[in-house]
Amino acid sequence: MVTYAACYPGQGAQKPQMALDLHAHSQRVRDLFSLASEVCSLDLFSILQNADGATLQQTELTQVAITLANRSASLVLQDLGIDFSCHAGFSLGELSAYAGSGVLDEQSLFSVVSKRGRLMAKASVDAEKTYGLLGMAAVIGLGFDAVQSVLSHMGSDTLFCANDNGPKQVVLSGTARELERCEDALKKAGARRIIPLRVSGPFHTPFMEDAVREFSEFLESVPCSDPQGILYANVTGNRVESGAEVRKLCAMQLSSPVKWITTMEHMVHDGVSKALEIGPGSVLTGLWRSSGLSVDCTPAGTYDEIEKIREAQA
């Protein structure tokens, strides 16, 4: 019997017209679009139908749109009767994991993600006014400790390790100036490539501390149930046991590194035999493939991809 893990992608996975195929095939998805549009005061169908890549890269819009795409795919999978033993989301995707594990209802989910996006966008703008151009980049070929050692040796105070994606992939977040200054040192240490990412802020770093404080206050008013099944948190890579713990970690996540390799290792330890990437793209599928772990991941973000999973089960 297959034991499925639900893995939800985050910011950077967005693309124009994502989830519209799911909208065309599912009344539950159409209802979700309506609810999310009302909560966020946005016409999300029109945005996803007409927005170009640059528009979708705006943090306050990206976060709502990706969460809608993630949840749309999740509803279609539910209709096929696929059950998940555990849920985990990558950065922004963790909010989708909260909904998948029953911590947040749909209305609360979109209220939270809308607030999160606005706060992170504001913190990014404020930081850029002070420090100049900011962003994120993936370092391929080095692990977290090795990259951290380079940054320490270079005396970097505006560039941080933001994501521990795998044995040989780390995401840096901070100022473009500091990334350029450290690039040669990273390559000398063994980095094969340094790839700019399609995000618009220095996420998962101290640059987000102002957003953390306000977001934490906002979350106190949000009803959070205890997880149904296993739920993992980015901040620790460990299980989350209660709604109160969710509130704390959800706020901390904005300025803390994403411990994704630890999360994947714990899923394997907890008996997962197959992971599904529930949302747009295949970034998490690639991270599972390069992790060296025994579990495969399959994209499940489009109607065609979900149909293939259904056919394989038949």
C-alpha positions as CSV (number, residue, x, y, z in Angstrom):
1,M,0.0,0.0,0.0
2,V,1.3,3.5,-0.9
3,T,1.8,5.9,1.9
4,Y,1.6,9.4,0.4
5,A,3.2,12.6,1.6
6,A,1.6,15.9,0.5
7,C,4.3,18.4,-0.4
8,Y,3.2,22.0,-1.4
9,P,5.5,24.3,-3.4
10,G,6.1,27.9,-2.5
11,Q,7.0,31.3,-4.0
12,G,8.9,31.0,-7.3
13,A,6.7,28.1,-8.6
14,Q,4.1,30.5,-10.0
15,K,3.3,30.6,-13.7
16,P,0.5,32.3,-15.8
17,Q,-2.8,30.4,-16.0
18,M,-1.8,27.9,-13.3
19,A,-4.8,26.0,-11.9
20,L,-7.2,27.2,-14.6
21,D,-7.4,23.6,-15.9
22,L,-8.4,22.5,-12.4
23,H,-11.0,25.3,-12.3
24,A,-12.5,24.0,-15.6
25,H,-12.9,20.4,-14.3
26,S,-14.0,20.9,-10.7
27,Q,-16.9,22.7,-9.1
28,R,-15.1,22.5,-5.7
29,V,-12.2,24.4,-7.3
30,R,-14.5,27.0,-8.8
31,D,-16.1,27.5,-5.4
32,L,-12.6,27.8,-3.9
33,F,-11.7,30.5,-6.4
34,S,-14.8,32.4,-5.5
35,L,-14.1,32.2,-1.8
36,A,-10.4,33.2,-2.1
37,S,-11.3,36.1,-4.4
38,E,-13.8,37.4,-1.8
39,V,-11.5,37.0,1.2
40,C,-8.6,38.7,-0.7
41,S,-10.6,41.3,-2.5
42,L,-9.1,40.1,-5.8
43,D,-10.6,38.6,-9.1
44,L,-8.2,35.7,-8.9
45,F,-9.6,33.9,-12.0
46,S,-9.0,37.0,-14.1
47,I,-5.6,37.5,-12.6
48,L,-4.5,34.0,-13.3
49,Q,-6.0,34.1,-16.8
50,N,-4.4,37.4,-17.9
51,A,-1.4,38.2,-15.7
52,D,2.1,37.8,-17.1
53,G,5.1,36.4,-15.3
54,A,6.3,39.8,-14.0
55,T,2.9,40.6,-12.5
56,L,2.7,37.2,-10.8
57,Q,6.1,37.8,-9.3
58,Q,4.7,40.6,-7.0
59,T,4.9,39.1,-3.5
60,E,1.4,40.1,-2.3
61,L,-0.1,38.6,-5.4
62,T,2.2,35.6,-5.8
63,Q,1.5,34.2,-2.4
64,V,-2.3,34.2,-2.8
65,A,-2.1,32.8,-6.3
66,I,0.2,29.9,-5.5
67,T,-1.8,29.0,-2.4
68,L,-5.0,28.9,-4.5
69,A,-3.2,26.7,-7.1
70,N,-2.0,24.4,-4.3
71,R,-5.3,24.1,-2.7
72,S,-7.1,23.6,-6.0
73,A,-4.9,20.6,-6.8
74,S,-5.4,19.3,-3.3
75,L,-9.2,19.3,-3.7
76,V,-9.0,17.4,-7.0
77,L,-6.8,14.8,-5.3
78,Q,-9.2,14.5,-2.4
79,D,-12.0,13.8,-4.9
80,L,-10.0,10.9,-6.2
81,G,-9.9,9.5,-2.7
82,I,-6.1,9.9,-2.2
83,D,-5.3,10.1,1.5
84,F,-2.1,11.6,2.9
85,S,-0.2,10.4,6.0
86,C,1.6,13.7,6.3
87,H,1.7,17.3,5.0
88,A,4.6,19.7,4.5
89,G,5.0,22.9,2.5
90,F,8.1,24.6,1.2
91,S,8.2,28.2,2.6
92,L,4.9,29.7,1.5
93,G,3.6,26.2,0.8
94,E,3.5,25.5,4.5
95,L,0.3,27.5,4.7
96,S,-1.2,25.0,2.2
97,A,0.0,22.2,4.5
98,Y,-1.9,23.8,7.4
99,A,-5.1,23.7,5.4
100,G,-4.4,20.1,4.2
101,S,-3.9,18.9,7.7
102,G,-7.0,20.7,9.0
103,V,-5.2,23.4,11.0
104,L,-6.8,26.2,9.0
105,D,-10.2,26.3,7.2
106,E,-10.2,27.8,3.7
107,Q,-11.4,31.3,4.7
108,S,-8.7,31.5,7.4
109,L,-6.1,30.3,5.0
110,F,-6.6,33.0,2.5
111,S,-6.9,35.6,5.2
112,V,-3.5,34.5,6.6
113,V,-1.8,34.3,3.2
114,S,-3.1,37.7,2.1
115,K,-1.8,39.3,5.3
116,R,1.5,37.4,5.0
117,G,2.1,38.6,1.4
118,R,1.4,42.2,2.2
119,L,3.7,42.2,5.3
120,M,6.5,40.5,3.4
121,A,6.2,42.9,0.5
122,K,6.3,45.9,2.8
123,A,9.3,44.5,4.7
124,S,11.1,44.0,1.3
125,V,10.4,47.5,0.2
126,D,11.6,49.0,3.5
127,A,14.8,46.9,3.4
128,E,15.5,47.8,-0.2
129,K,15.2,51.5,0.7
130,T,17.9,51.0,3.3
131,Y,20.2,48.4,1.7
132,G,19.7,48.6,-2.0
133,L,18.7,45.8,-4.5
134,L,17.7,42.6,-2.7
135,G,16.8,39.1,-3.8
136,M,17.5,35.3,-3.5
137,A,19.7,32.9,-5.4
138,A,20.3,29.1,-5.4
139,V,23.8,27.9,-4.8
140,I,24.3,24.5,-6.5
141,G,27.1,22.2,-5.4
142,L,27.6,23.1,-1.8
143,G,25.7,22.1,1.4
144,F,24.4,24.4,4.1
145,D,27.4,24.3,6.5
146,A,29.8,24.9,3.7
147,V,27.9,28.0,2.4
148,Q,27.5,29.3,6.0
149,S,31.3,28.9,6.4
150,V,32.0,31.0,3.3
151,L,29.7,33.7,4.5
152,S,31.3,33.8,7.9
153,H,34.8,33.9,6.4
154,M,33.7,36.8,4.1
155,G,32.3,38.7,7.1
156,S,28.9,39.0,5.4
157,D,26.2,40.7,7.4
158,T,23.6,41.3,4.7
159,L,23.6,37.9,3.0
160,F,22.1,34.8,4.7
161,C,21.5,31.1,4.2
162,A,17.7,31.0,3.7
163,N,16.9,27.5,2.5
164,D,18.6,24.2,3.3
165,N,17.2,22.4,0.2
166,G,19.5,19.4,0.0
167,P,23.0,18.0,0.3
168,K,24.2,20.2,-2.5
169,Q,21.7,23.0,-2.8
170,V,21.3,26.1,-0.6
171,V,19.4,29.3,-1.2
172,L,21.0,32.6,-0.3
173,S,18.9,35.7,0.6
174,G,19.9,39.3,1.0
175,T,21.6,42.1,-0.9
176,A,22.6,41.8,-4.5
177,R,25.8,43.7,-3.7
178,E,26.8,41.2,-1.1
179,L,25.9,38.2,-3.3
180,E,28.2,39.6,-6.0
181,R,31.0,40.1,-3.5
182,C,30.8,36.5,-2.2
183,E,30.2,34.8,-5.6
184,D,33.9,34.1,-6.3
185,A,34.5,32.7,-2.8
186,L,31.5,30.4,-3.1
187,K,32.7,29.1,-6.5
188,K,36.2,28.5,-5.1
189,A,34.6,26.5,-2.3
190,G,33.0,24.2,-4.8
191,A,29.7,25.9,-6.0
192,R,29.0,24.9,-9.6
193,R,26.3,27.5,-10.3
194,I,24.6,30.4,-8.6
195,I,21.1,30.9,-10.0
196,P,18.9,34.0,-9.3
197,L,15.4,33.0,-8.2
198,R,12.0,34.5,-9.3
199,V,11.2,36.1,-6.0
200,S,11.0,39.7,-5.0
201,G,12.4,39.9,-1.5
202,P,15.0,38.7,1.0
203,F,12.8,36.1,2.6
204,H,13.8,33.9,5.5
205,T,16.3,36.4,6.8
206,P,16.5,39.0,9.6
207,F,15.3,41.5,6.9
208,M,11.8,40.1,7.7
209,E,11.8,40.8,11.5
210,D,9.4,43.7,11.3
211,A,6.9,41.5,9.4
212,V,7.4,38.7,12.0
213,R,6.2,41.0,14.8
214,E,3.1,42.2,13.1
215,F,2.3,38.8,11.6
216,S,2.6,37.2,15.0
217,E,0.1,39.7,16.5
218,F,-2.3,39.0,13.6
219,L,-2.1,35.2,14.0
220,E,-3.3,35.5,17.6
221,S,-6.8,36.2,16.2
222,V,-6.8,33.3,13.7
223,P,-8.5,30.0,14.8
224,C,-5.9,27.2,14.5
225,S,-6.9,23.6,15.2
226,D,-4.5,20.9,16.1
227,P,-3.2,19.0,13.1
228,Q,-5.0,15.9,11.8
229,G,-2.2,13.5,10.9
230,I,1.4,14.5,10.7
231,L,2.4,18.1,9.9
232,Y,6.0,19.3,9.6
233,A,7.3,22.9,10.1
234,N,10.0,24.6,8.0
235,V,11.6,26.3,11.1
236,T,12.6,23.0,12.7
237,G,11.9,20.3,10.1
238,N,10.1,18.5,12.9
239,R,6.4,17.6,13.5
240,V,4.0,20.2,14.8
241,E,1.7,19.0,17.5
242,S,-0.8,21.8,18.2
243,G,-2.5,24.9,16.7
244,A,-0.7,27.0,19.3
245,E,2.7,25.8,18.0
246,V,1.5,26.5,14.4
247,R,0.9,30.2,15.3
248,K,4.4,30.5,16.8
249,L,6.3,28.8,14.0
250,C,4.2,30.4,11.2
251,A,5.4,33.8,12.3
252,M,9.0,32.7,13.0
253,Q,9.2,31.1,9.5
254,L,9.4,34.5,7.8
255,S,12.8,35.2,9.2
256,S,14.1,31.7,9.7
257,P,15.9,29.3,7.3
258,V,13.7,26.6,5.6
259,K,15.0,23.2,6.8
260,W,13.6,21.2,3.8
261,I,16.2,18.4,3.7
262,T,15.5,17.8,7.4
263,T,11.8,17.7,6.6
264,M,12.3,15.2,3.8
265,E,14.4,13.0,6.1
266,H,11.7,12.9,8.7
267,M,9.1,12.0,6.2
268,V,11.1,9.0,5.2
269,H,11.7,8.0,8.8
270,D,7.9,8.2,9.4
271,G,7.2,5.7,6.7
272,V,6.4,7.7,3.6
273,S,6.7,5.7,0.4
274,K,5.6,8.3,-2.2
275,A,5.5,12.1,-2.2
276,L,3.2,14.2,-4.4
277,E,4.1,17.8,-5.3
278,I,0.6,19.4,-4.9
279,G,0.8,22.7,-6.8
280,P,2.5,24.3,-9.8
281,G,5.8,23.1,-11.2
282,S,8.3,20.5,-10.2
283,V,10.8,22.2,-7.9
284,L,10.1,19.9,-5.0
285,T,10.2,16.8,-7.2
286,G,13.7,17.9,-8.2
287,L,14.8,18.3,-4.6
288,W,13.5,14.9,-3.7
289,R,15.4,13.5,-6.7
290,S,18.7,15.1,-5.6
291,S,18.3,14.4,-1.9
292,G,19.7,10.8,-2.0
293,L,16.6,9.6,-0.1
294,S,14.6,6.5,-1.0
295,V,11.3,8.3,-1.7
296,D,10.3,9.5,-5.2
297,C,8.2,12.6,-5.8
298,T,5.6,13.1,-8.6
299,P,4.2,16.4,-9.7
300,A,0.5,16.7,-9.1
301,G,-0.4,20.3,-9.9
302,T,-2.2,20.0,-13.2
303,Y,-5.3,18.1,-14.2
304,D,-3.3,15.9,-16.6
305,E,-0.7,15.1,-13.9
306,I,-3.5,14.2,-11.5
307,E,-5.2,12.1,-14.2
308,K,-1.9,10.1,-14.6
309,I,-1.9,9.4,-10.8
310,R,-5.5,8.2,-11.0
311,E,-4.7,5.9,-14.0
312,A,-1.8,4.4,-12.1
313,Q,-4.0,3.6,-9.2
314,A,-6.7,2.0,-11.3
